[in-house]
Amino acid sequence: MPRAVAGRLTRRLAARLPLAVAHRLYRGVAPLARVPSGVRAVGHDGLHLEGAALRRWQQRAWWGSALSRTVKDRLARGDDRGVAGAVLPIDWAPLDHALARGRGAVVVGAHVGPGGVVPWALAQRYADLLCLIGTGDDPPPPHLAVHDVLAPASRATALAAARLTLRRGGVVYLPADGTPGTAYDERRLAGRRIRIGAGAPTLARLCQAPAVPACALWEGRRIRLDLAPAILPQATDAAAWKDEWLAAYCAWLGTHLRGDGENLQLDAADWS
């Protein structure tokens, strides 16, 4: 059977299975998957692995990415069965401390680990949550209040909506890495270039809101949410403030890019 066909069948099957069973399925077929060349670059530059050790790391990167995509697709449809049971107890203290400042809080996500879990978890706890994410042609996840940053009309009003949410003491979630717009900064982390969009630091600076970096990470078959202490730059000049913000965010993100392969988000469809 061609790899591409096998990959499609595996993903369709995993979409119907309990999360723990899907985890075992992807790990079982990972040795058969052809890992993209980009994973090799990350492996050599970021982790300095070679030979069998690199191959094992690449397989972890593949099954982790495939499982992360399955979780994200399920949550996008509003299907969170098994997710709550997979998430380890969450330490919300960094976000609660940030909210206590009275200016709301910006939760800054990253494209690592199981997608969609951070905003899903936020929605379970914080009623006044606005998500600035891209949904494209797909409907937004039913459990989230979303401002689609890929749709031009919605993107144009995203900043105003986010500022209103923060003024009310609410939570705004948006990923920082990636380029949904044309304004971004480049940083080099773990042997590769990362683009940080202007949205998160700009919103935090304009509203003087604390920004809490957050991501979901695989720990075996469970999911751990990592919330870092709030980023609160001290500089007064706008450019210096932004540089300080980016340095703090990238220092946090870099620790996860150098971590276990299963927490990278790769193209899980690469069976060719």
N, C-alpha and C positions, 0 to 999 in steps of 0.2 A: 504494500500500500504506500503511495507517495506520502512524503512527510507532511505536505500541506493539507492533504485530506485527513491524515491521522490527527493533525493538530486541531482542525475544525471539529472533528468528532469528539476529541478529548474535551475541548472547551464546552461543547454542547452538553456532554455528559456531566461535567463538573458543575455546570449551572443548575442542575437539578438535584445534586447530591447535598447532604448535610455538609457544613463547612469542614468539619474534621475529616470526613471521608474524601472530600475534594482535595484536602491537604495531602492525604496519603496517595491519592491518584497522581497528582502532579509530581510529587517526589519520586513515585515509581517510574514515571515515563521520562523524567528529566535526562537520564543517560542516553535516551534516543534522540533528543532534540539537538539541532545544530545551533550553536550559540552565535549570535551576531558578532561581527568583528569588533564593534564598539566595546563589547564586554572585555575583549582581550586587552584593549588599550587601557581600560580602567583597571583591569587586573594588574598589568605590568606597572603602570605609572602610579596607581594609588596604593597597591598592596605589595608590589614587587614579588609576585608569585610566578612560579615556573612549573612546567611539566604536569605531573599528576595533581599537585596541589592547586595549580591554576585551573585545571579542568574541574576539580571538585568544587572550587569556588564559583566557576561559571555555571555549573549545574544548579547550585544554590541560587544564583542570581536568576536563572531561568524559571525555576519552579516558584520562587518568591514573587517574581513579576507576574507570572500567570495566575497565581492565587490572588494577588492583589487586584488584578484586573477583574477577576470573577467577583470579588467582594464589592468593588466599585460599581460594576454593572448591576449587581443585585440591589444595592442601596439606591442607585439611580432610578430603579423601578419601584422603589418603596418596599422592597423585600428585605427586611432586616432579621429574618429568622436565623438564629444561631450566632448573630453578631454580639448581642449582649452577653451571652454565655462565654464568648471567646475573649472579651475584653477584660483585662486584669483590673483590679481596683485602681481608680484614678486619683492622683493627688492634684486637686484643683487649687491648691494654695497659691501658686504663682498668679493665676488668673483672678482669684478672689482678692488678693492683695492689690493687684492692679486696678480692679474695679473700685476698691475702697478709696482711691484717689479722687473719685467723683467726676471723671472725664470719660467714662466708658472705657473700652479696651479694644484694641485691634489684635486679633489672633492671627498670626502670620504663619501660614502653612508652607509646606515644602513637598515636592513631588518625590517622596520616598515612602516606602512601606505601603500598606493596604490603603488604596485610595478611597476617599469618601468617609472614612471612619471618624476623623476629627470633627467635621461639621455635624455628622450624625450624633456624636457624643455631646457636642455643645448644645444641640437642639433638645436633648433629653433633660438638660439642666437649666438652660438660660432661655427664658421666654422671648426676650427682646434680642433676637439674633438675626442679623442680615448677612447673607453670603454673597460676596462678589466673585462669582465663578463663571466659567464659560460652559454653556450647554449646547450651543450650536442649534441644530435643527431638532434636537431632542427636547421633550418637555422637562422642566426642572424637577428634581427629586421632590416627591409630594410632602416630605417632612420638613422641607426647608423653605424659608423666605429668600428668594434668589433675585439678584440683579444680574442679568446675563451680560458679562463684559465682552462677549463676542458679537452681540447684536448692536449695530451702530446707535440706534435710538435709545436703547437701554444703557449702553456704555456712556452716552452723553450726560445722563442724569445720575450715574452711579455715585459720583463724588458727593452730590447734594444729598442723596438718600443716606449715604454712609455718615455724613456729618450730622444729619438729623438723628440717626440712631445713637451716635456717640453722645450727642447733646442730652439725650434722654437717659444716659447712663447705661446704654446697651452694649452689645458685643457685635463687632464686625469681623467676619472671617474672610480672608483672601490669601491665596498662595502668593509668595513673593517671587520665586524662581519661575522662569518662563517668560515669554514675550507676547502676551495678548495684544499689546500696543506697540508703538514705535519707539517709545522712550524707555531705555534700560541702561544699566551699567553691567560691564563684564568683570568677572573675577575668576581667578584660576584656583580651583579646589580639587584636591585628590587627583591631580594629574589631568584635569580636563577643565574646559571653560564653562562657566555657569553664568547665565544671564539673569540679572535681578531687575524686575520691572520697576518702574517709577511709582506705581500706585501705592504700595504699602508704606514706603517711607514718606511719600508726599502727604498721604492722609494723616499719618501719625504726627508729622510736623505741623500741618495746618491746624489740627485740632488739639495739639499738645497732649495727645493721648498716649498712654503706655502701650507698647507693642510686645505681645507675648508670643515668642516662637513656639510652634507646636507641630508635632507629627505623630503618626501611628507607626509602630514598628513590630515586626514579627519577633516573638520569643517562643521558639518551638511552634506549637499549635495555637498559642495564645497571642493576643495583641496587647501591646503596652503603649499607652499614650504618654509621650514625653512633652511636658510643658516647662519651658525655661523661664527664669526670672525675666521680668519686663525689661525691655530696652528703653532707656531714658537718657538720651544724649544730653551733655551739659553745655555744648557749644551754643553760642548765640548767632553766629553767622550761619546762613542757610546752607552754604556749601560744606562748611566744616561739620555742621549738624548731620548732614546726609552722610558724609564720609564716616563719622562716628557710628551712625546707625548701621550702615552697611558692614562695617568692620565687626560689629557685635553679632549681627545676623549671620554673616559668613563664618565666623568662628564657631557658632553653634552648629550650622549646617555642615561644616567640614567634618565635625566629629562623626556624623552619621554617614557621610559619603565614604569615609574610610572604614566603616564598620562591615558587618557581615553582608555577603552578596545578596541574600534574600530580601534586603530592604531597599535595593535599587528598583526603580521602575523602568523596565526595558520593554522592547516590543515582544510581547509574549506570543505573537502570531508568527514569529520567524521560524518556520519549519522547512524553509526552502534549501 
